[in-house]
Amino acid sequence: MADKYGGSTLWDTYHRTRITKESSVDLAGFKSAGVNFKLALWNPRTNGVRYLKSLIYNVADGLDDAGWQRLRRIGGRETGAPIAVRIHGELVCMDYLQAVLELEFMERHVALDGGTVLEIGAGYGRTCHAVLANHDVAGYYIVDLENSLDLARAYLREVLDADDFAKVRFVPAGDLEETLAGLRFDLCLNIDSFAEMDAEVVRNYLAFVARHCRHLYVKNPVGKYLDPSLDDHAEGQELVAMALRTGLLRDVIDIHDSEVVRVQSAKFVDAYRPAAGWTDLADEWAPPWSYYWQALYRAAA
């Protein structure tokens, strides 16, 4: 009868290896260590995908009906085998979930149908894909570095139909002024790349936007962080040092302190205003990342 309410062989093992007699009376740091990783939390260092999927699930669960409609219009989201969850029968990954949230913000402040869009730094093209799936734009121009353009071109050719793909123009960054000199765009987008450029390059882009665009949407970090607990600086100190030198907003902050982020957001809005006279139509936190902000500006009349 001694084992009637005893532990399983699994918990016998945990008591020998994790929650030992010694560790059970040592409260120093136990909530961030192996003891609590068997009691209340999954170890984030070995359960990153589990936490990412949980985050995707929770953010997606907050979409309204219009958000789900935006997502469902975007076909081919499974291309590239994303880390994803399935909700209401829909495959949802973080990339397109963010694209839907960004699109919702933009739609509140600028008409996209019939307009011409310029995106600076498009990654593999998920924002372009989301915009074209939801709006009948006249043209979509992507400016980027050569290797990134190659990836975006290959991806968008795969996920877009022929008519939408024909609307996309791929412009090498070095050819920007020559290729786009005579054009004017209804909307320019920059999502998560201004913060990784040299500051002077960002200023050059903003000056171009001021001359050639009617609106600018920007979503980027409000500052830098230097917290090895987040990623163990796995890519090395040299890369960390490079990252700290890029962008317009280089203050090192506690990115998980909402008040610090809020204060920095004012610097964000000022830094990305393309020129004097441009109006900040709206700005707000850009979920789900704690230290990202988004703003939409309109050119002076």
VEXDOMAR-142180 format. One line per 10 residues: for each residue x, y, z of C-alpha. Coordinates in steps of 0.02 Angstrom, whole numbers, padded with zeros to 5 digits, always signed. Layout:
residues N
X,Y,Z  ...;
***
This chain:
residues 301
+00000,+00000,+00000  +00151,+00114,+00017  +00147,+00154,-00168  -00042,+00181,-00181  -00014,+00368,-00201  +00168,+00362,-00253  +00253,+00444,-00399  +00277,+00374,-00573  +00444,+00314,-00636  +00451,+00479,-00733;
+00435,+00581,-00573  +00554,+00467,-00481  +00680,+00516,-00614  +00641,+00701,-00597  +00664,+00691,-00409  +00835,+00612,-00433  +00892,+00735,-00568  +00796,+00900,-00558  +00696,+00923,-00398  +00821,+00848,-00279;
+00827,+00862,-00090  +00957,+00999,-00108  +00869,+01099,-00242  +00700,+01094,-00155  +00763,+01205,-00014  +00868,+01323,-00121  +00754,+01463,-00183  +00890,+01566,-00268  +00842,+01575,-00451  +00740,+01415,-00452;
+00600,+01491,-00557  +00721,+01517,-00702  +00805,+01348,-00690  +00780,+01162,-00707  +00671,+01144,-00552  +00533,+01256,-00617  +00554,+01193,-00795  +00480,+01030,-00731  +00348,+01111,-00621  +00273,+01259,-00712;
+00368,+01311,-00868  +00441,+01227,-01021  +00625,+01268,-01037  +00627,+01410,-01164  +00802,+01363,-01223  +00743,+01194,-01285  +00559,+01233,-01316  +00570,+01385,-01430  +00456,+01310,-01563  +00328,+01263,-01431;
+00325,+01443,-01369  +00319,+01514,-01546  +00171,+01405,-01590  +00084,+01456,-01429  +00115,+01639,-01471  +00047,+01616,-01648  -00107,+01529,-01579  -00144,+01665,-01452  -00117,+01811,-01571  -00220,+01728,-01708;
-00360,+01694,-01585  -00376,+01882,-01566  -00413,+01914,-01750  -00584,+01984,-01788  -00692,+01924,-01934  -00613,+02050,-02052  -00440,+01989,-02003  -00485,+01809,-02041  -00555,+01864,-02209  -00392,+01952,-02250;
-00294,+01796,-02205  -00404,+01678,-02304  -00382,+01783,-02462  -00194,+01749,-02458  -00170,+01583,-02548  -00010,+01482,-02548  +00040,+01526,-02369  +00105,+01349,-02343  +00242,+01377,-02472  +00412,+01359,-02390;
+00350,+01248,-02247  +00325,+01382,-02113  +00314,+01346,-01928  +00125,+01357,-01908  -00031,+01308,-01813  -00206,+01271,-01877  -00352,+01374,-01813  -00529,+01370,-01883  -00462,+01259,-02022  -00332,+01388,-02075;
-00144,+01365,-02071  -00072,+01516,-01980  +00111,+01566,-01967  +00186,+01718,-01882  +00240,+01800,-02045  +00067,+01811,-02122  -00015,+01844,-01955  +00092,+02000,-01942  +00053,+02045,-02123  -00133,+02040,-02084;
-00111,+02151,-01931  -00004,+02274,-02030  -00131,+02278,-02170  -00272,+02313,-02048  -00176,+02462,-01979  -00138,+02532,-02152  -00316,+02511,-02214  -00380,+02622,-02075  -00282,+02770,-02142  -00248,+02752,-02329;
-00343,+02683,-02480  -00246,+02544,-02565  -00359,+02496,-02710  -00298,+02575,-02871  -00141,+02643,-02789  +00043,+02615,-02825  +00149,+02543,-02685  +00336,+02550,-02654  +00413,+02432,-02527  +00591,+02458,-02467;
+00664,+02294,-02406  +00530,+02163,-02437  +00614,+02007,-02369  +00541,+01859,-02463  +00386,+01958,-02511  +00252,+01913,-02385  +00187,+02092,-02369  +00176,+02111,-02558  +00083,+01944,-02563  -00040,+02001,-02429;
-00073,+02170,-02510  -00101,+02098,-02684  -00216,+01962,-02616  -00325,+02091,-02530  -00318,+02243,-02644  -00321,+02283,-02828  -00167,+02394,-02832  -00104,+02470,-02994  +00077,+02421,-02964  +00194,+02358,-02829;
+00379,+02403,-02832  +00506,+02313,-02722  +00676,+02391,-02690  +00805,+02279,-02609  +00979,+02205,-02618  +01013,+02080,-02757  +01006,+01917,-02659  +00847,+01967,-02570  +00769,+02019,-02735  +00808,+01847,-02806;
+00719,+01763,-02661  +00567,+01879,-02670  +00554,+01856,-02858  +00559,+01666,-02843  +00435,+01662,-02699  +00309,+01783,-02774  +00315,+01695,-02941  +00265,+01538,-02847  +00122,+01609,-02741  +00046,+01744,-02854;
-00060,+01716,-03008  +00007,+01782,-03173  -00094,+01943,-03169  -00036,+01993,-02995  +00144,+01943,-03026  +00144,+02055,-03180  +00107,+02203,-03065  +00269,+02178,-02967  +00430,+02267,-03016  +00595,+02216,-02936;
+00718,+02360,-02922  +00899,+02338,-02863  +00937,+02464,-02726  +01081,+02536,-02826  +00963,+02576,-02971  +00830,+02660,-02864  +00849,+02841,-02920  +00877,+02801,-03103  +00733,+02676,-03116  +00603,+02768,-03010;
+00652,+02949,-03043  +00492,+02996,-03135  +00369,+02899,-03028  +00259,+02948,-02881  +00190,+02819,-02760  +00032,+02823,-02657  +00112,+02723,-02517  +00287,+02672,-02466  +00316,+02530,-02342  +00463,+02485,-02234;
+00445,+02340,-02115  +00590,+02286,-02006  +00734,+02341,-02116  +00772,+02526,-02084  +00838,+02471,-01913  +00967,+02359,-02000  +01034,+02488,-02122  +01172,+02616,-02097  +01096,+02777,-02032  +01146,+02878,-02185;
+01063,+02750,-02300  +00901,+02767,-02200  +00908,+02956,-02218  +00935,+02939,-02405  +00781,+02827,-02419  +00676,+02947,-02314  +00729,+03091,-02426  +00676,+02989,-02578  +00509,+02951,-02495  +00483,+03135,-02459;
+00504,+03175,-02645  +00410,+03029,-02721  +00276,+02964,-02602  +00111,+03023,-02530  +00112,+02909,-02377  +00241,+02809,-02279  +00205,+02659,-02168  +00350,+02605,-02059  +00363,+02465,-01931  +00528,+02441,-01842;
+00605,+02423,-01668  +00607,+02577,-01557  +00785,+02540,-01501  +00921,+02412,-01475  +00939,+02279,-01340  +01089,+02196,-01262  +01018,+02050,-01165  +01111,+01885,-01192  +00976,+01789,-01098  +00864,+01807,-01251;
+00974,+01715,-01375  +01142,+01683,-01290  +01216,+01796,-01426  +01224,+01636,-01526  +01282,+01722,-01685  +01435,+01796,-01602  +01492,+01961,-01528  +01549,+02032,-01695  +01373,+02020,-01766  +01300,+02094,-01607;
+01418,+02242,-01623  +01367,+02266,-01805  +01182,+02264,-01759  +01208,+02395,-01623  +01284,+02515,-01750  +01140,+02510,-01876  +00983,+02614,-01892  +00926,+02784,-01830  +00874,+02726,-01655  +01025,+02653,-01568;
+00981,+02679,-01384  +01003,+02515,-01289  +00843,+02491,-01189  +00747,+02362,-01090  +00636,+02304,-01231  +00519,+02215,-01111  +00476,+02369,-01009  +00317,+02447,-01080  +00353,+02620,-01010  +00528,+02623,-01084;
+00457,+02571,-01253  +00321,+02704,-01242  +00449,+02840,-01209  +00558,+02778,-01353  +00406,+02777,-01469  +00409,+02967,-01474  +00588,+02959,-01540  +00529,+02830,-01667  +00393,+02944,-01735  +00514,+03089,-01752;
+00653,+02984,-01828  +00549,+02912,-01969  +00455,+03069,-02020  +00516,+03088,-02200  +00523,+03279,-02196  +00454,+03431,-02107  +00269,+03452,-02142  +00230,+03267,-02151  +00086,+03222,-02036  +00089,+03073,-01917;
-00085,+03005,-01954  -00070,+02867,-01825  +00058,+02770,-01727  +00045,+02629,-01602  +00126,+02472,-01534  +00149,+02337,-01668  +00107,+02169,-01588  +00163,+02042,-01544  +00343,+02099,-01515  +00357,+02212,-01363;
+00479,+02338,-01438  +00408,+02363,-01613  +00311,+02519,-01660  +00214,+02566,-01817  +00170,+02734,-01891  +00087,+02800,-02047  +00131,+02973,-02113  +00052,+03083,-02247  +00146,+03207,-02354  +00111,+03392,-02340;
-00023,+03450,-02461;
***
